[in-house]
Amino acid sequence: MRIALALTVTLLVFALLMMLIRIKMRQHKDLVNRMEYFSGSAVRLRQQELRGVRTAAVAKDRFREFVRRAGLFVQRLQHRGNSMDFKMQQADWPLLGSEFEVMLAIFGAICAVITLAATLEPLMALLAFVGGVLAGLLFLNIYIKRRQKAFTNQLGDMLTMVANALRAGFSFMQAFELIAREMDAPIGREVQKVVNEVNLGATLETALENMQKRVASPDFELVVTAVLIQRQVGGNLAQILDTISETIQERIRMRREVMALTAQGRMSGIVLGILPIALGAFLATVSPDYMRPLFEEPMGRMAIVIAIIMEIIGFVVIRKIVDIKV
């Protein structure tokens, strides 16, 4: 508990300090800009800004080059394919999986150094390193989930545009090129990848299946199936896409209604999961002697283990209850 509390406090203090420093730097920069403007040194200020931009660009280029070389070294050490490469494709990040692993190690090392400087305990620094790496992986997974959700929300509009383009005399690939130009990310980016793959010689079926693997959308799987069947047996693809679009829009509406109806249950699960940890941390800070038997006595440690197991079980059960698939 003390280790987790110290790590949490260190990360929160670091984030707060960084936020305050950025606010102060922004205020100072605005003040300097106004003073330079009214003193007639706008040209000199612009030159200083350009020098600062060039210095920052050089630092970014050096960091990118270091990450690239370290990623190549990590890639040579791996004898099999890196599953993180597919994660980078799902997130649409311009990185190799090995490069992202290097960045995770750097972030974990920064967390470890900060924790070691704050606590002077190597064990806590090691835990901070692991926590930093896990936090990076958690951020990646959350980003991918949000991107896939945004893709699903855009899918109905995309199908409507494709159907209208087909009625106007466009071919399916021309309609996809229109989508890639006109629609925002993530759907515009994913459609552009399909167009690029087809232009490089891949079949449309392969490109659509690769896109489905990246977005992992059951709704888009209906689209892929409909397109493949239509290419084999024929039919009015525009009408089929209109029907699928209506179905997807209705499913999205139902999902939103379900999310609204289960919001209280989901929040209850979060509160019940955080409340015992927060209360234990508060008591350990306010009255350490009161909490000491819980950590030093065998029965107390057993109670902690049982409590953690029951917390996990309760959280999982609540999540299963409110996680309604539509």
Helices and strands as residue ranges (DSSP letters): H 2-38, H 42-77, H 84-91, H 97-119, H 122-167, H 172-182, H 187-199, H 204-215, H 218-233, H 237-261, H 263-286, H 288-296, H 298-322
